Amino acid sequence: MKEETLNFFEKVYEVAQQIPYGRVTSYGAIAKYLGAARSARMVGYAMNDSSEKDVPAHRVVNRKGILTGKHHFSGTHLMQQLLESEGLHVSDNQIQNFDKVFWDPSKEL
């Protein structure tokens, strides 16, 4: 992997580590915060590659609150279980009350 990609991933991880317990953010919100608004997919790649790191990847969902990264977690429903253990309600693979639990790093950091 290129060095600039690795550096971008590290920046993504730094932001993701700031997501408060019981809150979620989106791939696009992280990308926008990092000044790379069109790089939501790269944020997704970083989350996919974060399993060996101390990163709460389960708190990063798509812009509609859908658990699009769930297949990268071991177990059938691990991403949903982790979110529900933090008090979030998930129905049909989507965060309920998404606007109330959404965390925007550009407004918080």
Backbone as CSV, one residue per row, in Angstrom:
resi,resn,N_x,N_y,N_z,CA_x,CA_y,CA_z,C_x,C_y,C_z
1,MET,0.839,-1.187,0.000,0.000,0.000,0.000,0.884,1.250,0.000
2,LYS,0.465,2.264,-0.696,1.246,3.499,-0.771,1.295,4.194,0.587
3,GLU,2.373,4.927,0.807,2.552,5.619,2.083,1.442,6.631,2.343
4,GLU,1.007,7.365,1.293,-0.055,8.358,1.508,-1.376,7.692,1.885
5,THR,-1.615,6.476,1.373,-2.821,5.729,1.759,-2.727,5.334,3.220
6,LEU,-1.564,4.846,3.638,-1.386,4.474,5.041,-1.549,5.681,5.953
7,ASN,-1.012,6.824,5.546,-1.170,8.037,6.346,-2.635,8.445,6.434
8,PHE,-3.377,8.328,5.338,-4.803,8.647,5.345,-5.542,7.707,6.292
9,PHE,-5.213,6.427,6.228,-5.849,5.457,7.119,-5.602,5.834,8.577
10,GLU,-4.369,6.209,8.905,-4.051,6.595,10.292,-4.878,7.808,10.731
11,LYS,-5.062,8.773,9.838,-5.889,9.942,10.155,-7.336,9.523,10.377
12,VAL,-7.822,8.606,9.552,-9.187,8.074,9.721,-9.317,7.429,11.092
13,TYR,-8.327,6.622,11.473,-8.378,5.940,12.769,-8.385,6.936,13.927
14,GLU,-7.617,8.011,13.791,-7.595,9.033,14.843,-8.971,9.651,15.037
15,VAL,-9.667,9.923,13.944,-11.018,10.487,14.036,-11.976,9.450,14.610
16,ALA,-11.915,8.234,14.100,-12.837,7.187,14.554,-12.684,6.913,16.050
17,GLN,-11.488,7.030,16.546,-11.260,6.802,17.976,-11.924,7.868,18.845
18,GLN,-12.325,8.974,18.256,-12.980,10.060,18.994,-14.508,9.927,19.028
19,ILE,-15.061,8.995,18.257,-16.525,8.842,18.216,-16.991,8.417,19.605
20,PRO,-17.881,9.187,20.219,-18.323,8.853,21.570,-19.115,7.542,21.629
21,TYR,-19.018,6.897,22.764,-19.800,5.698,23.055,-21.279,6.018,22.843
22,GLY,-21.979,5.134,22.158,-23.413,5.331,21.931,-23.746,6.276,20.789
23,ARG,-22.759,6.651,20.007,-22.963,7.543,18.857,-22.374,6.894,17.619
24,VAL,-22.756,7.374,16.447,-22.210,6.882,15.184,-21.906,8.062,14.275
25,THR,-21.073,7.814,13.294,-20.799,8.798,12.257,-20.792,8.061,10.928
26,SER,-20.572,8.801,9.860,-20.583,8.186,8.529,-19.195,8.254,7.906
27,TYR,-19.010,7.401,6.910,-17.756,7.409,6.156,-17.533,8.803,5.561
28,GLY,-18.585,9.373,5.001,-18.492,10.680,4.365,-18.175,11.800,5.332
29,ALA,-18.719,11.734,6.549,-18.444,12.777,7.544,-16.970,12.765,7.941
30,ILE,-16.406,11.576,8.058,-14.972,11.480,8.373,-14.148,12.010,7.210
31,ALA,-14.504,11.606,5.997,-13.771,12.076,4.818,-13.824,13.598,4.717
32,LYS,-14.996,14.156,4.905,-15.160,15.616,4.823,-14.316,16.310,5.890
33,TYR,-14.334,15.788,7.108,-13.547,16.366,8.193,-12.061,16.374,7.842
34,LEU,-11.612,15.319,7.150,-10.196,15.219,6.787,-9.839,16.003,5.534
35,GLY,-10.816,16.749,4.990,-10.556,17.566,3.815,-10.537,16.779,2.520
36,ALA,-11.148,15.596,2.561,-11.185,14.727,1.383,-12.625,14.271,1.164
37,ALA,-13.512,15.234,0.972,-14.950,14.980,0.948,-15.372,13.877,-0.017
38,ARG,-14.609,13.656,-1.062,-14.981,12.637,-2.055,-14.338,11.279,-1.775
39,SER,-13.816,11.113,-0.576,-13.074,9.892,-0.249,-13.778,9.004,0.771
40,ALA,-15.097,9.028,0.785,-15.843,8.187,1.731,-15.490,6.713,1.539
41,ARG,-15.313,6.298,0.312,-14.971,4.897,0.045,-13.606,4.547,0.653
42,MET,-12.662,5.474,0.610,-11.349,5.226,1.224,-11.478,5.083,2.737
43,VAL,-12.390,5.856,3.336,-12.649,5.712,4.769,-13.177,4.294,5.032
44,GLY,-14.047,3.818,4.164,-14.549,2.454,4.280,-13.427,1.429,4.198
45,TYR,-12.494,1.637,3.278,-11.345,0.730,3.163,-10.524,0.747,4.454
46,ALA,-10.362,1.930,5.030,-9.628,2.041,6.294,-10.343,1.272,7.397
47,MET,-11.665,1.399,7.464,-12.424,0.671,8.485,-12.280,-0.840,8.280
48,ASN,-12.305,-1.281,7.028,-12.144,-2.712,6.735,-10.795,-3.231,7.191
49,ASP,-9.804,-2.354,7.212,-8.432,-2.731,7.547,-8.092,-2.451,9.016
50,SER,-9.098,-2.159,9.836,-8.841,-1.709,11.209,-8.993,-2.788,12.265
51,SER,-9.235,-4.029,11.877,-9.546,-5.070,12.857,-8.433,-5.311,13.877
52,GLU,-7.203,-5.078,13.521,-6.083,-5.292,14.443,-5.739,-4.036,15.248
53,LYS,-6.528,-2.996,15.069,-6.252,-1.728,15.746,-7.362,-1.420,16.750
54,ASP,-7.095,-0.508,17.646,-8.086,-0.118,18.651,-8.990,0.970,18.064
55,VAL,-9.830,0.570,17.111,-10.696,1.505,16.394,-12.138,1.002,16.485
56,PRO,-13.059,1.832,16.944,-14.467,1.408,17.031,-15.154,1.477,15.664
57,ALA,-14.730,0.618,14.752,-15.242,0.628,13.381,-16.750,0.390,13.326
58,HIS,-17.294,-0.254,14.351,-18.739,-0.502,14.359,-19.548,0.789,14.447
59,ARG,-18.913,1.876,14.845,-19.602,3.164,14.969,-19.585,3.972,13.675
60,VAL,-19.092,3.400,12.588,-19.041,4.098,11.304,-19.982,3.379,10.338
61,VAL,-20.963,4.119,9.849,-22.006,3.569,8.980,-22.128,4.453,7.737
62,ASN,-23.034,4.098,6.838,-23.177,4.954,5.656,-24.036,6.177,5.984
63,ARG,-24.206,7.040,5.009,-24.885,8.329,5.251,-26.360,8.196,5.616
64,LYS,-26.926,7.025,5.430,-28.324,6.786,5.792,-28.457,5.994,7.084
65,GLY,-27.317,5.688,7.698,-27.338,4.926,8.946,-27.395,3.426,8.744
66,ILE,-27.108,2.973,7.538,-27.146,1.537,7.244,-25.791,0.902,7.571
67,LEU,-25.835,-0.290,8.158,-24.630,-0.998,8.564,-23.963,-1.670,7.364
68,THR,-23.450,-0.865,6.470,-22.881,-1.393,5.233,-21.590,-2.172,5.468
69,GLY,-20.905,-1.950,6.571,-19.655,-2.658,6.840,-19.825,-3.918,7.658
70,LYS,-21.045,-4.323,7.899,-21.300,-5.439,8.824,-20.633,-6.743,8.413
71,HIS,-20.469,-6.975,7.112,-19.866,-8.230,6.669,-18.363,-8.312,6.935
72,HIS,-17.764,-7.215,7.418,-16.343,-7.222,7.754,-16.110,-7.570,9.219
73,PHE,-17.179,-7.821,9.958,-17.078,-8.210,11.362,-17.261,-9.710,11.470
74,SER,-16.501,-10.326,12.369,-16.686,-11.766,12.555,-18.046,-11.999,13.219
75,GLY,-18.642,-13.128,12.937,-19.960,-13.407,13.476,-21.038,-12.824,12.582
76,THR,-22.214,-13.332,12.716,-23.307,-12.947,11.839,-23.806,-11.534,12.080
77,HIS,-23.931,-11.143,13.336,-24.524,-9.843,13.663,-23.657,-9.045,14.639
78,LEU,-22.347,-9.234,14.593,-21.477,-8.600,15.584,-21.562,-7.079,15.568
79,MET,-21.566,-6.465,14.388,-21.635,-5.002,14.315,-22.912,-4.509,14.997
80,GLN,-24.030,-5.128,14.679,-25.304,-4.747,15.288,-25.268,-4.978,16.800
81,GLN,-24.713,-6.099,17.238,-24.646,-6.398,18.667,-23.805,-5.367,19.407
82,LEU,-22.689,-4.967,18.822,-21.838,-3.947,19.452,-22.586,-2.621,19.584
83,LEU,-23.291,-2.221,18.540,-24.060,-0.971,18.586,-25.183,-1.060,19.611
84,GLU,-25.879,-2.166,19.623,-26.983,-2.327,20.578,-26.477,-2.376,22.016
85,SER,-25.270,-2.909,22.219,-24.700,-2.931,23.573,-24.380,-1.525,24.064
86,GLU,-24.300,-0.560,23.123,-24.068,0.841,23.475,-25.378,1.621,23.548
87,GLY,-26.499,0.929,23.427,-27.795,1.577,23.577,-28.450,2.037,22.294
88,LEU,-27.843,1.759,21.148,-28.452,2.157,19.879,-29.463,1.106,19.444
89,HIS,-30.484,1.540,18.737,-31.497,0.622,18.225,-31.253,0.431,16.736
90,VAL,-31.136,-0.839,16.342,-30.896,-1.186,14.943,-32.057,-2.050,14.476
91,SER,-32.639,-1.682,13.353,-33.723,-2.461,12.769,-33.469,-2.578,11.268
92,ASP,-33.551,-3.787,10.745,-33.293,-4.029,9.317,-31.942,-3.449,8.884
93,ASN,-30.925,-3.678,9.699,-29.555,-3.221,9.413,-29.408,-1.707,9.318
94,GLN,-30.295,-0.966,9.959,-30.231,0.491,9.912,-30.397,1.069,11.317
95,ILE,-29.576,2.073,11.625,-29.662,2.770,12.903,-30.983,3.530,12.948
96,GLN,-31.738,3.334,14.022,-32.968,4.083,14.209,-32.632,5.390,14.925
97,ASN,-33.395,6.429,14.677,-33.114,7.768,15.237,-31.696,8.217,14.873
98,PHE,-31.327,7.942,13.640,-29.968,8.229,13.168,-29.584,9.685,13.392
99,ASP,-30.490,10.612,13.115,-30.173,12.036,13.278,-29.881,12.398,14.732
100,LYS,-30.413,11.657,15.684,-30.188,11.960,17.107,-28.878,11.378,17.630
101,VAL,-28.407,10.298,17.025,-27.180,9.657,17.499,-25.988,9.936,16.586
102,PHE,-26.220,10.691,15.502,-25.149,11.012,14.570,-24.148,11.964,15.211
103,TRP,-22.881,11.663,15.065,-21.780,12.486,15.573,-21.019,13.047,14.387
104,ASP,-20.943,14.360,14.304,-20.259,15.027,13.194,-18.900,15.521,13.676
105,PRO,-17.821,14.911,13.219,-16.506,15.330,13.699,-16.169,16.779,13.400
106,SER,-16.719,17.333,12.334,-16.413,18.736,12.005,-17.038,19.712,13.002
107,LYS,-18.027,19.261,13.745,-18.661,20.110,14.746,-18.168,19.790,16.160
108,GLU,-17.513,18.628,16.310,-17.134,18.150,17.624,-15.640,18.236,17.902
109,LEU,-14.816,18.122,16.866,-13.366,18.097,17.087,-12.744,19.451,16.806
